[in-house]
Amino acid sequence: MRSLATYTRFAALLAVGITWAIGAAHAGGPEDDVDRLAQVAELEHLHATFHAAASVHDPVNGDSEAVITQRIRDVLGIWEKDGVLTIVNSTDTAGNYIGRGDPDDPETCPPPSGDTSATGQQGTLCTFYKYVGSSWQPANKFISLSPAYNTKFVPVKDADGHWTSSVYFECHYFNVALNPATGLPFWTAVSHVALVGEARKIDGRWLLTHDSGVAVPVPVP
């Protein structure tokens, strides 16, 4: 079962590997390669934070309202304040979710408007995570897994020293509620989606800026 502690351990192990890679690059490569590898390590931490926030923390009893609210705050924290998430599908959840919002403030975290047009707005990012994102709904006990071989960040620094990066990672959601017949998690697949777009380093932190959520097939190496 993946938990916040699991993702923390994953991030720590990843950091060891990246540190080794940075050392190798420093020994035989240009300084900008070292810097780029450091940025990839920071982007992987953003990646891990997302999946920890997208996964139930108590698969037996389900998460409390307070825990779900904190998970929403955690995922909102990796977006820039004016970030845009565009959901690409043919349902009434499609469309643009713009700006962070606050899960405790109905004005900045309203229910979806129903506007699925390309130039419209369903609500804020908070709207999506509080009312739409299935992993954050109280009745669901879902976790999100992400294959490393389908994860890609390409950080680039411009002439003014500002970093941006393309973003691609997949979210494969599974129902881990307990099967009463066996006492074990069902582990049934729920959905397969990818987050595709861009991140930017702002005030020393990598944040998602403008990204799309799209359906993807079951991952194959």
Sine and cosine of phi, psi and omega as CSV:
sin_phi,cos_phi,sin_psi,cos_psi,sin_omega,cos_omega
0.00,0.00,0.79,-0.61,0.02,-1.00
-0.99,0.14,0.72,-0.69,0.05,-1.00
-0.73,-0.69,0.03,-1.00,0.04,-1.00
-0.87,0.49,-0.62,0.78,0.03,-1.00
-0.89,0.45,-0.63,0.78,0.03,-1.00
-0.88,0.48,-0.72,0.70,0.00,-1.00
-0.92,0.39,-0.53,0.85,0.05,-1.00
-0.91,0.42,-0.68,0.73,0.05,-1.00
-0.89,0.45,-0.66,0.75,0.04,-1.00
-0.85,0.52,-0.71,0.70,-0.01,-1.00
-0.89,0.45,-0.62,0.78,0.00,-1.00
-0.91,0.42,-0.70,0.71,0.02,-1.00
-0.90,0.43,-0.64,0.77,0.03,-1.00
-0.88,0.47,-0.66,0.75,-0.01,-1.00
-0.88,0.48,-0.62,0.79,0.04,-1.00
-0.88,0.48,-0.72,0.69,0.01,-1.00
-0.89,0.46,-0.68,0.73,0.01,-1.00
-0.91,0.40,-0.63,0.78,0.03,-1.00
-0.87,0.49,-0.67,0.74,0.05,-1.00
-0.88,0.48,-0.70,0.72,-0.01,-1.00
-0.89,0.45,-0.63,0.77,0.02,-1.00
-0.89,0.45,-0.66,0.75,0.02,-1.00
-0.88,0.47,-0.65,0.76,0.02,-1.00
-0.91,0.42,-0.66,0.75,0.01,-1.00
-0.91,0.42,-0.62,0.78,-0.01,-1.00
-0.90,0.43,-0.56,0.83,-0.04,-1.00
-0.96,0.29,-0.53,0.85,-0.12,-0.99
-0.68,-0.73,0.19,0.98,-0.07,-1.00
-0.73,-0.68,0.15,-0.99,-0.03,-1.00
-0.94,0.33,0.37,-0.93,-0.06,-1.00
-0.89,0.46,-0.52,0.85,-0.02,-1.00
-0.93,0.36,-0.47,0.88,0.08,-1.00
-0.92,0.39,-0.61,0.79,0.05,-1.00
-0.88,0.47,-0.72,0.70,-0.01,-1.00
-0.90,0.45,-0.66,0.75,-0.01,-1.00
-0.90,0.44,-0.68,0.74,0.04,-1.00
-0.89,0.46,-0.59,0.81,0.05,-1.00
-0.90,0.44,-0.63,0.78,0.02,-1.00
-0.92,0.40,-0.63,0.78,0.03,-1.00
-0.88,0.48,-0.65,0.76,0.03,-1.00
-0.87,0.49,-0.66,0.76,0.02,-1.00
-0.93,0.37,-0.61,0.79,0.04,-1.00
-0.91,0.41,-0.57,0.82,0.05,-1.00
-0.92,0.40,-0.53,0.85,0.07,-1.00
-0.92,0.40,-0.65,0.76,0.09,-1.00
-0.86,0.51,-0.69,0.72,0.01,-1.00
-0.85,0.52,-0.75,0.67,-0.01,-1.00
-0.90,0.43,-0.63,0.78,0.03,-1.00
-0.87,0.48,-0.67,0.74,0.02,-1.00
-0.85,0.53,-0.76,0.65,-0.10,-1.00
-0.95,0.30,-0.49,0.87,0.11,-0.99
-0.91,0.42,-0.67,0.75,0.02,-1.00
-0.93,0.36,-0.47,0.88,-0.05,-1.00
-1.00,0.06,0.00,1.00,-0.07,-1.00
-0.91,-0.42,0.66,-0.75,0.05,-1.00
-0.87,0.50,0.61,-0.79,-0.01,-1.00
-0.99,-0.12,-0.36,0.93,0.03,-1.00
-0.78,-0.63,1.00,0.07,-0.08,-1.00
-0.94,0.35,-0.25,0.97,0.00,-1.00
-0.99,0.13,-0.80,0.60,-0.07,-1.00
-0.99,-0.16,-0.23,0.97,-0.13,-0.99
1.00,0.10,0.44,-0.90,-0.04,-1.00
-0.98,0.20,0.57,-0.82,0.07,-1.00
-0.95,0.31,0.24,-0.97,0.04,-1.00
-0.85,0.53,-0.64,0.77,-0.01,-1.00
-0.90,0.43,-0.65,0.76,0.00,-1.00
-0.93,0.38,-0.68,0.74,0.02,-1.00
-0.89,0.46,-0.67,0.74,0.04,-1.00
-0.87,0.49,-0.65,0.76,0.03,-1.00
-0.92,0.39,-0.61,0.79,0.05,-1.00
-0.90,0.44,-0.61,0.79,0.07,-1.00
-0.90,0.43,-0.69,0.72,0.03,-1.00
-0.88,0.47,-0.62,0.78,0.00,-1.00
-0.89,0.45,-0.69,0.72,-0.02,-1.00
-0.96,0.29,-0.58,0.82,0.07,-1.00
-0.90,0.44,-0.50,0.86,-0.04,-1.00
-0.93,0.38,-0.22,0.98,0.03,-1.00
-0.98,-0.19,0.19,0.98,0.10,-1.00
-0.94,-0.33,0.54,-0.84,0.15,-0.99
-0.94,0.34,0.33,-0.94,-0.15,-0.99
-0.88,0.48,-0.48,0.87,0.02,-1.00
-0.95,-0.30,0.42,0.91,-0.04,-1.00
-0.87,0.50,0.44,-0.90,-0.02,-1.00
-0.80,-0.60,0.82,-0.58,0.13,-0.99
-0.93,-0.38,0.84,-0.55,0.03,-1.00
-0.94,-0.34,0.88,-0.47,0.02,-1.00
-1.00,-0.03,0.84,-0.54,-0.05,-1.00
-0.96,-0.29,0.98,-0.21,0.12,-0.99
-0.32,-0.95,-0.11,-0.99,-0.06,-1.00
-0.95,-0.32,0.35,0.94,-0.02,-1.00
-0.97,-0.25,0.01,-1.00,0.00,-1.00
-0.98,0.21,0.08,1.00,0.09,-1.00
-1.00,-0.08,-0.12,0.99,-0.03,-1.00
-0.91,0.42,0.36,-0.93,0.08,-1.00
0.84,-0.55,-0.25,-0.97,-0.13,-0.99
-0.97,-0.25,0.71,-0.70,0.08,-1.00
-0.87,-0.50,0.91,-0.43,-0.25,-0.97
-0.84,-0.55,0.77,-0.64,0.03,-1.00
1.00,0.09,0.46,-0.89,-0.13,-0.99
-0.91,0.40,-0.89,0.46,-0.11,-0.99
0.99,0.16,0.15,-0.99,-0.06,-1.00
-0.75,-0.66,0.84,-0.55,-0.06,-1.00
-0.88,0.48,-0.32,0.95,0.03,-1.00
-0.99,-0.11,0.05,1.00,-0.04,-1.00
-0.86,-0.50,0.97,-0.25,-0.04,-1.00
-0.86,0.51,-0.45,0.89,0.00,-1.00
-0.94,0.35,-0.58,0.81,-0.01,-1.00
-0.98,-0.19,-0.02,1.00,0.03,-1.00
-0.65,-0.76,0.88,0.48,-0.04,-1.00
-0.98,0.19,0.29,-0.96,0.15,-0.99
-0.88,0.48,0.34,-0.94,0.01,-1.00
-0.83,0.56,0.62,-0.78,-0.04,-1.00
-0.98,0.19,-0.36,0.93,-0.08,-1.00
1.00,-0.01,0.00,1.00,0.00,-1.00
-0.99,0.13,0.98,-0.20,-0.02,-1.00
-0.99,-0.13,0.16,0.99,-0.04,-1.00
-0.94,0.35,0.37,-0.93,-0.05,-1.00
-0.89,0.45,-0.48,0.88,-0.04,-1.00
-0.95,-0.30,0.06,1.00,-0.04,-1.00
-1.00,0.03,-0.10,-1.00,0.00,-1.00
-0.66,-0.75,0.84,-0.54,0.05,-1.00
-0.97,0.24,-0.48,0.88,-0.09,-1.00
0.39,-0.92,-0.46,-0.89,0.02,-1.00
-0.99,-0.15,0.07,-1.00,0.13,-0.99
-0.84,0.54,-0.62,0.78,0.05,-1.00
-0.87,0.50,-0.63,0.78,0.07,-1.00
-0.82,0.57,-0.72,0.69,-0.03,-1.00
-0.89,0.46,-0.77,0.63,-0.10,-0.99
-0.94,0.33,-0.55,0.84,-0.04,-1.00
-0.98,0.18,-0.60,0.80,-0.15,-0.99
-0.92,-0.39,-0.35,0.94,-0.14,-0.99
-0.91,-0.42,-0.78,0.63,-0.07,-1.00
-0.83,0.55,0.91,-0.42,-0.14,-0.99
-0.88,0.47,-0.52,0.86,-0.05,-1.00
-0.93,0.36,-0.32,0.95,-0.02,-1.00
-0.99,-0.16,0.07,1.00,0.00,-1.00
-1.00,0.10,0.72,-0.69,-0.13,-0.99
-0.82,0.57,-0.54,0.84,-0.05,-1.00
-0.96,0.27,-0.26,0.97,-0.11,-0.99
-0.99,-0.16,0.61,-0.80,0.07,-1.00
-0.85,-0.52,0.98,0.21,-0.09,-1.00
-0.93,-0.37,0.50,-0.87,0.21,-0.98
-0.83,-0.56,0.39,-0.92,-0.01,-1.00
-0.90,-0.44,0.83,-0.56,0.06,-1.00
-0.93,-0.36,0.53,-0.85,-0.07,-1.00
-0.68,-0.73,0.90,-0.44,-0.01,-1.00
-0.94,0.34,0.78,-0.62,-0.03,-1.00
-0.89,0.46,-0.56,0.83,-0.07,-1.00
-0.96,0.30,-0.19,0.98,0.08,-1.00
-0.94,-0.34,0.33,0.94,0.00,-1.00
-0.95,-0.31,0.74,-0.68,-0.04,-1.00
-0.55,-0.83,0.78,-0.62,0.15,-0.99
-0.81,-0.59,0.69,-0.72,0.03,-1.00
-0.79,-0.62,1.00,0.09,0.00,-1.00
-0.95,0.30,0.66,-0.75,-0.02,-1.00
-0.69,-0.72,0.70,-0.71,0.03,-1.00
-0.96,-0.27,0.77,-0.64,-0.01,-1.00
-0.99,0.10,-0.03,-1.00,-0.08,-1.00
-0.90,0.44,-0.40,0.92,0.01,-1.00
-1.00,-0.01,0.07,1.00,0.04,-1.00
1.00,0.09,0.24,0.97,0.01,-1.00
-1.00,-0.05,0.70,-0.71,-0.03,-1.00
-0.99,-0.13,0.69,-0.72,0.22,-0.97
-0.73,-0.68,0.31,-0.95,0.01,-1.00
-0.50,-0.87,0.63,-0.78,0.23,-0.97
-0.94,0.34,0.44,-0.90,-0.05,-1.00
-0.74,-0.67,0.76,-0.65,0.17,-0.98
-0.54,-0.84,0.89,-0.45,0.19,-0.98
-0.52,-0.86,0.45,-0.89,-0.07,-1.00
-0.97,-0.24,0.45,-0.89,0.00,-1.00
-0.79,-0.61,0.95,-0.32,-0.01,-1.00
-0.95,-0.31,0.96,-0.30,-0.14,-0.99
-1.00,-0.01,0.70,-0.72,0.01,-1.00
-0.77,-0.64,0.60,-0.80,0.07,-1.00
-1.00,0.10,0.89,-0.45,-0.03,-1.00
-0.93,-0.36,0.34,0.94,0.14,-0.99
-0.87,0.50,0.47,-0.88,-0.06,-1.00
-0.97,0.22,0.72,-0.70,0.11,-0.99
-0.98,0.21,0.90,-0.43,-0.07,-1.00
-0.88,0.47,-0.38,0.92,-0.01,-1.00
-0.97,0.26,-0.49,0.87,-0.07,-1.00
-0.88,-0.48,-0.34,0.94,-0.08,-1.00
0.98,0.22,0.12,0.99,0.00,-1.00
-0.94,-0.35,0.38,-0.93,0.03,-1.00
-0.87,0.49,0.58,-0.82,0.04,-1.00
-0.89,0.46,-0.67,0.74,-0.06,-1.00
0.83,0.55,0.63,0.78,0.06,-1.00
-1.00,-0.02,0.65,-0.76,0.00,-1.00
-0.93,0.37,0.65,-0.76,0.00,-1.00
-0.94,-0.33,-0.78,0.62,0.00,-1.00
-0.33,-0.94,0.30,-0.95,-0.01,-1.00
-0.71,-0.71,0.93,-0.37,-0.05,-1.00
-0.70,-0.71,0.27,-0.96,0.06,-1.00
-0.77,-0.64,0.51,-0.86,0.15,-0.99
-0.97,-0.25,0.85,-0.52,-0.12,-0.99
-0.78,-0.63,0.80,-0.60,0.04,-1.00
0.27,-0.96,-0.80,-0.61,-0.17,-0.99
-0.61,-0.79,0.51,-0.86,0.16,-0.99
-0.80,-0.60,0.39,-0.92,0.01,-1.00
-0.67,-0.74,0.57,-0.82,0.04,-1.00
-1.00,0.01,0.89,-0.46,-0.08,-1.00
-0.82,-0.57,0.86,-0.51,-0.01,-1.00
0.79,0.62,0.67,0.75,0.09,-1.00
1.00,0.09,0.05,1.00,-0.02,-1.00
-0.81,-0.59,0.66,-0.75,0.11,-0.99
-0.98,0.19,0.77,-0.64,0.01,-1.00
-0.70,-0.71,0.58,-0.82,0.10,-1.00
-0.94,0.35,0.61,-0.79,-0.06,-1.00
-0.89,-0.45,-0.90,0.44,-0.03,-1.00
-0.66,-0.75,0.94,-0.33,-0.11,-0.99
-0.67,-0.74,0.37,-0.93,0.01,-1.00
-0.87,-0.49,0.57,-0.82,0.11,-0.99
-0.97,-0.25,0.87,-0.49,-0.07,-1.00
-0.75,-0.67,0.48,-0.88,0.04,-1.00
-0.96,0.29,0.59,-0.81,0.04,-1.00
-0.71,-0.70,0.33,-0.94,0.04,-1.00
-0.97,0.23,0.12,-0.99,0.12,-0.99
-0.85,0.52,0.73,-0.68,-0.09,-1.00
-0.94,0.35,0.66,-0.75,0.07,-1.00
-0.76,-0.65,0.81,-0.58,-0.01,-1.00
-0.87,0.49,0.00,0.00,0.00,0.00
